[in-house]
Amino acid sequence: MARKIAANYIYLPGKPLVKNSYVVVEEGQPVVVADTGGVLQDLAGLEFYGGMLVADFVYGQEDAFTEGEPLLPVLEALYAGQEEVCGIVLIEGADLRHLQWQAGARIRKL
């Protein structure tokens, strides 16, 4: 059964950064990134998480980030050479207004 998982931001390899959108996940793998244009609608079964959805291979990589550092360049470096995304994880506790890592931020599995 497919899951629809929404977040404040979604940033997956080979995809643009999207805001207030969702990912369709089947058998643990993201199959569609639905860009809502920043306006989420009520959808049956939609799960919302505060934070940024990223590729699963970022899990456990908190030490790659420094407080106050922009998220996207670090994620791009982690994504370099990675082609297959097998799942998604959530960065929570980051400064999403400025898209920066902050103290207390973490990466967790969904």
Backbone as a chain_set.jsonl record, in Angstrom:
{"seq": "MARKIAANYIYLPGKPLVKNSYVVVEEGQPVVVADTGGVLQDLAGLEFYGGMLVADFVYGQEDAFTEGEPLLPVLEALYAGQEEVCGIVLIEGADLRHLQWQAGARIRKL", "coords": {"N": [[0.824, -1.177, 0.0], [0.526, 2.205, -0.804], [2.043, 5.092, 0.656], [1.392, 8.491, 1.413], [3.396, 11.082, 2.042], [3.897, 14.111, 3.523], [5.697, 17.214, 3.944], [7.312, 20.174, 5.285], [9.385, 20.832, 3.541], [10.795, 19.173, 0.693], [13.531, 17.446, -0.495], [15.119, 15.684, -2.744], [17.564, 13.578, -4.416], [18.329, 14.66, -7.69], [15.988, 16.02, -7.981], [14.101, 19.076, -7.765], [14.087, 21.412, -4.973], [11.175, 21.387, -3.101], [8.355, 22.979, -1.616], [6.045, 22.491, 1.031], [4.785, 20.084, 0.032], [4.287, 16.688, -1.182], [5.381, 13.224, -0.983], [4.932, 10.219, -2.714], [5.143, 7.043, -1.506], [6.056, 3.794, -2.157], [6.38, 0.506, -1.103], [8.451, 1.342, 0.552], [10.001, 2.96, -1.081], [10.447, 6.16, -2.608], [8.285, 7.137, -5.12], [6.973, 9.109, -6.473], [7.285, 12.599, -6.494], [5.204, 14.945, -5.536], [4.624, 18.091, -6.522], [3.035, 20.616, -5.077], [2.9, 23.257, -5.516], [3.275, 24.662, -3.256], [0.964, 24.672, -1.795], [-0.76, 22.719, 0.212], [-3.306, 20.332, -0.061], [-6.147, 18.787, 1.509], [-5.797, 15.403, 1.572], [-6.839, 12.067, 1.364], [-5.446, 9.937, 3.729], [-3.024, 11.302, 3.883], [0.041, 11.939, 5.398], [1.566, 14.241, 7.517], [4.656, 15.793, 8.262], [6.654, 17.875, 10.24], [9.366, 19.431, 8.94], [12.12, 18.475, 6.806], [12.002, 16.308, 4.117], [14.305, 13.94, 3.023], [16.723, 11.956, 1.169], [17.176, 8.529, 2.129], [19.825, 7.691, 2.622], [21.049, 9.709, 3.976], [20.564, 9.38, 6.572], [21.876, 9.14, 9.824], [23.974, 10.818, 9.339], [24.409, 13.179, 10.734], [26.742, 14.379, 11.667], [27.85, 15.515, 9.428], [26.861, 17.997, 9.186], [27.015, 21.425, 10.257], [26.319, 23.696, 12.859], [24.303, 26.421, 11.911], [24.981, 26.235, 9.293], [24.098, 26.226, 5.822], [21.597, 23.966, 4.616], [21.213, 22.841, 1.996], [23.7, 22.823, 0.354], [25.213, 20.922, 1.81], [23.582, 18.659, 1.687], [23.618, 18.294, -1.105], [26.306, 17.577, -1.441], [26.334, 15.16, 0.002], [24.607, 13.745, -1.612], [26.033, 13.448, -3.934], [27.129, 11.284, -6.406], [25.35, 9.363, -5.637], [22.771, 7.494, -6.832], [20.48, 5.9, -6.568], [17.622, 6.065, -4.664], [16.464, 4.611, -1.846], [14.639, 5.017, 0.094], [13.078, 7.387, 2.365], [13.96, 9.907, 4.766], [13.594, 12.056, 7.641], [14.585, 15.341, 8.271], [14.503, 17.044, 11.162], [13.887, 19.829, 13.326], [15.631, 21.65, 12.286], [16.49, 24.979, 11.152], [14.103, 26.033, 9.331], [13.19, 28.307, 8.133], [15.44, 29.636, 7.236], [16.693, 27.57, 6.057], [18.787, 26.143, 7.388], [21.065, 24.185, 9.325], [20.673, 23.56, 12.785], [21.51, 23.645, 16.297], [20.495, 20.777, 18.032], [18.98, 19.746, 15.979], [17.949, 16.863, 14.106], [18.121, 13.706, 12.368], [15.728, 11.495, 11.356], [14.235, 8.24, 10.959], [11.254, 7.407, 9.202]], "CA": [[0.0, 0.0, 0.0], [1.301, 3.443, -0.924], [1.904, 6.147, 1.662], [1.605, 9.862, 0.961], [4.073, 11.724, 3.155], [4.118, 15.527, 3.26], [6.56, 17.934, 4.876], [7.534, 21.576, 4.929], [10.24, 20.814, 2.351], [11.244, 17.883, 0.181], [14.708, 17.606, -1.351], [15.649, 14.371, -3.108], [18.532, 13.66, -5.515], [17.798, 14.817, -9.039], [14.699, 16.722, -7.92], [14.228, 20.413, -7.166], [13.535, 21.629, -3.643], [9.764, 21.764, -3.138], [7.826, 23.4, -0.321], [4.675, 22.074, 1.355], [4.381, 19.104, -0.974], [4.313, 15.335, -0.625], [6.018, 12.133, -1.705], [4.226, 8.941, -2.691], [6.125, 6.003, -1.193], [5.563, 2.426, -2.326], [7.359, -0.473, -0.63], [9.561, 2.071, 1.137], [10.706, 3.791, -2.054], [9.706, 7.287, -3.153], [8.026, 6.927, -6.55], [6.485, 10.37, -7.039], [7.323, 13.816, -5.689], [4.098, 15.769, -6.011], [4.835, 19.507, -6.235], [1.714, 21.228, -4.936], [3.023, 24.699, -5.65], [3.341, 25.226, -1.915], [-0.351, 24.668, -1.151], [-1.203, 21.35, 0.468], [-4.743, 20.093, 0.031], [-6.489, 17.596, 2.281], [-5.839, 14.171, 0.788], [-7.055, 10.888, 2.204], [-4.246, 9.193, 4.101], [-1.813, 12.125, 3.842], [0.759, 12.098, 6.665], [2.383, 15.46, 7.481], [5.737, 15.884, 9.241], [7.357, 19.15, 10.238], [10.786, 19.277, 8.643], [12.511, 18.294, 5.406], [12.19, 14.927, 3.673], [15.515, 13.77, 2.231], [17.042, 10.566, 0.839], [17.47, 7.684, 3.283], [21.244, 7.502, 2.912], [21.487, 10.815, 4.823], [20.356, 8.934, 7.958], [23.118, 8.898, 10.558], [25.02, 11.729, 8.858], [24.32, 14.471, 11.427], [28.07, 14.979, 11.818], [28.201, 16.224, 8.19], [26.284, 19.334, 9.287], [27.53, 22.32, 11.281], [25.3, 24.66, 13.261], [24.265, 27.648, 11.122], [25.359, 25.948, 7.915], [22.973, 25.952, 4.925], [21.334, 22.542, 4.412], [21.265, 22.339, 0.622], [25.034, 22.413, -0.114], [25.637, 19.692, 2.492], [22.811, 17.571, 1.086], [24.143, 18.062, -2.454], [27.561, 16.826, -1.303], [25.98, 13.799, 0.401], [23.93, 13.117, -2.741], [26.974, 13.259, -5.051], [27.444, 9.897, -6.72], [24.257, 8.486, -5.223], [21.752, 7.517, -7.859], [19.253, 5.212, -6.181], [17.052, 6.395, -3.36], [15.684, 3.449, -1.406], [13.665, 5.453, 1.078], [13.202, 8.779, 2.787], [14.076, 10.19, 6.19], [13.159, 13.405, 7.978], [15.409, 16.259, 9.06], [13.61, 17.863, 11.978], [14.566, 20.708, 14.264], [16.491, 22.599, 11.573], [15.915, 26.307, 10.91], [13.531, 25.928, 7.981], [13.035, 29.653, 7.56], [16.696, 29.949, 6.558], [17.22, 26.294, 5.559], [20.076, 25.935, 8.032], [21.172, 23.234, 10.43], [20.839, 24.22, 14.079], [21.729, 22.746, 17.429], [19.311, 19.991, 18.385], [18.385, 19.129, 14.793], [18.263, 15.439, 13.987], [17.608, 12.999, 11.202], [15.069, 10.284, 11.854], [13.499, 7.39, 10.028], [9.796, 7.524, 9.309]], "C": [[0.876, 1.251, 0.0], [1.008, 4.376, 0.238], [2.107, 7.485, 0.971], [2.15, 10.63, 2.162], [4.42, 13.157, 2.764], [5.041, 16.119, 4.318], [6.677, 19.378, 4.421], [8.366, 21.693, 3.658], [10.555, 19.371, 1.973], [12.427, 18.168, -0.729], [15.339, 16.24, -1.566], [16.619, 14.508, -4.278], [17.834, 13.751, -6.873], [16.471, 15.536, -9.111], [14.925, 18.123, -7.357], [13.675, 20.426, -5.747], [12.08, 22.053, -3.806], [9.286, 22.04, -1.721], [6.382, 22.948, -0.18], [4.095, 21.158, 0.277], [4.45, 17.717, -0.36], [4.986, 14.354, -1.572], [5.102, 10.922, -1.607], [5.293, 7.866, -2.544], [5.455, 4.642, -1.334], [6.683, 1.464, -1.971], [8.631, 0.217, -0.141], [10.285, 3.013, 0.205], [9.847, 4.953, -2.527], [9.522, 7.098, -4.662], [7.539, 8.193, -7.232], [6.725, 11.481, -6.022], [6.274, 14.729, -6.292], [4.34, 17.21, -5.575], [3.478, 20.195, -6.233], [1.743, 22.732, -5.164], [3.005, 25.406, -4.306], [2.018, 25.251, -1.173], [-0.816, 23.226, -1.013], [-2.722, 21.293, 0.582], [-4.955, 18.89, 0.951], [-6.597, 16.414, 1.328], [-6.038, 13.012, 1.752], [-5.728, 10.193, 2.474], [-2.963, 9.999, 4.091], [-1.239, 12.279, 5.249], [1.618, 13.355, 6.541], [3.409, 15.432, 8.603], [6.386, 17.253, 9.113], [8.838, 18.916, 10.029], [11.015, 19.135, 7.155], [12.706, 16.81, 5.119], [13.397, 14.873, 2.75], [15.744, 12.275, 1.989], [17.52, 9.805, 2.079], [18.951, 7.555, 3.602], [21.845, 8.682, 3.678], [21.361, 10.426, 6.306], [21.698, 8.62, 8.613], [24.25, 9.838, 10.19], [24.968, 13.1, 9.544], [25.672, 15.156, 11.553], [28.548, 15.688, 10.557], [27.742, 17.679, 8.24], [26.915, 20.108, 10.436], [26.45, 23.341, 11.603], [25.426, 25.955, 12.448], [24.591, 27.453, 9.653], [24.115, 25.69, 7.055], [22.832, 24.454, 4.648], [21.631, 22.068, 2.992], [22.664, 21.991, 0.124], [25.521, 21.116, 0.536], [24.89, 18.5, 1.9], [23.306, 17.263, -0.321], [25.441, 17.269, -2.406], [27.281, 15.376, -0.907], [25.326, 13.033, -0.752], [24.878, 12.805, -3.897], [27.307, 11.776, -5.218], [26.373, 8.904, -6.31], [23.144, 8.582, -6.261], [20.428, 6.929, -7.388], [18.838, 5.596, -4.768], [16.15, 5.238, -2.965], [14.622, 3.816, -0.387], [13.861, 6.912, 1.407], [13.318, 8.836, 4.301], [13.722, 11.657, 6.396], [14.234, 14.141, 8.753], [14.426, 17.115, 9.847], [14.428, 18.685, 12.962], [15.532, 21.668, 13.609], [15.762, 23.935, 11.458], [15.388, 26.307, 9.479], [13.293, 27.289, 7.337], [14.271, 30.021, 6.727], [17.35, 28.715, 5.93], [18.639, 26.051, 6.058], [19.962, 24.882, 9.126], [21.285, 24.036, 11.716], [21.005, 23.172, 15.167], [20.414, 22.044, 17.771], [18.602, 19.373, 17.191], [18.798, 17.669, 14.74], [17.664, 14.886, 12.717], [16.984, 11.715, 11.711], [14.336, 9.55, 10.741], [12.012, 7.582, 10.248], [9.181, 6.138, 9.365]], "O": [[1.86, 1.324, 0.736], [-0.114, 4.445, 0.738], [2.909, 7.593, 0.044], [1.461, 10.808, 3.166], [5.145, 13.389, 1.796], [5.154, 15.604, 5.43], [6.218, 19.757, 3.344], [8.096, 22.537, 2.804], [10.578, 18.477, 2.819], [12.351, 19.015, -1.62], [16.008, 15.706, -0.682], [16.511, 15.457, -5.055], [16.884, 13.02, -7.158], [15.886, 15.652, -10.188], [15.84, 18.332, -6.561], [12.89, 19.556, -5.368], [11.784, 22.976, -4.564], [9.746, 21.425, -0.758], [5.598, 23.008, -1.127], [3.047, 21.44, -0.305], [4.648, 17.579, 0.847], [5.141, 14.602, -2.768], [4.558, 10.633, -0.541], [6.224, 7.783, -3.344], [4.426, 4.373, -0.714], [7.801, 1.586, -2.473], [9.741, -0.256, -0.385], [11.114, 3.801, 0.659], [8.664, 4.776, -2.817], [10.498, 6.921, -5.392], [7.679, 8.335, -8.447], [6.412, 11.332, -4.841], [6.427, 15.224, -7.408], [4.269, 17.516, -4.385], [2.848, 20.336, -7.282], [0.722, 23.405, -5.021], [2.75, 26.608, -4.231], [1.933, 25.777, -0.063], [-1.214, 22.592, -1.989], [-3.335, 22.123, 1.253], [-4.05, 18.079, 1.144], [-7.396, 16.43, 0.391], [-5.458, 12.994, 2.837], [-4.976, 9.898, 1.545], [-1.891, 9.424, 4.278], [-1.937, 12.695, 6.174], [2.331, 13.513, 5.55], [3.091, 15.096, 9.744], [6.636, 17.731, 8.006], [9.493, 18.274, 10.851], [10.221, 19.606, 6.341], [13.483, 16.136, 5.796], [13.505, 15.66, 1.81], [15.036, 11.434, 2.544], [18.178, 10.365, 2.956], [19.303, 7.327, 4.76], [23.033, 8.66, 4.0], [21.965, 11.053, 7.177], [22.541, 7.93, 8.04], [25.37, 9.677, 10.674], [25.443, 14.084, 8.977], [25.744, 16.385, 11.546], [29.553, 16.396, 10.602], [28.179, 18.499, 7.434], [27.3, 19.532, 11.453], [25.741, 23.799, 10.706], [26.516, 26.511, 12.314], [24.491, 28.388, 8.858], [23.184, 25.016, 7.498], [23.83, 23.756, 4.468], [22.233, 21.011, 2.804], [22.823, 20.936, -0.491], [26.172, 20.302, -0.12], [25.487, 17.455, 1.64], [23.405, 16.095, -0.697], [25.659, 16.385, -3.235], [27.923, 14.461, -1.423], [25.475, 11.815, -0.856], [24.556, 11.98, -4.751], [27.717, 11.111, -4.268], [26.487, 7.716, -6.611], [22.637, 9.673, -6.523], [19.365, 7.414, -7.774], [19.605, 5.464, -3.815], [15.188, 4.923, -3.665], [13.783, 2.982, -0.046], [14.697, 7.593, 0.813], [12.849, 7.952, 5.017], [13.57, 12.407, 5.432], [14.737, 13.645, 9.761], [13.61, 17.828, 9.262], [15.517, 18.287, 13.375], [16.197, 22.436, 14.305], [14.547, 24.001, 11.648], [16.136, 26.55, 8.532], [13.206, 27.39, 6.114], [14.163, 30.631, 5.664], [18.429, 28.806, 5.344], [19.559, 25.792, 5.282], [18.919, 24.714, 9.758], [21.927, 25.086, 11.735], [20.69, 21.995, 14.991], [19.353, 22.669, 17.791], [17.704, 18.551, 17.373], [19.847, 17.284, 15.255], [16.817, 15.511, 12.078], [17.63, 10.936, 12.412], [13.892, 10.129, 9.749], [11.571, 7.885, 11.357], [7.96, 6.008, 9.457]]}, "num_chains": 1, "name": "protein.A"}
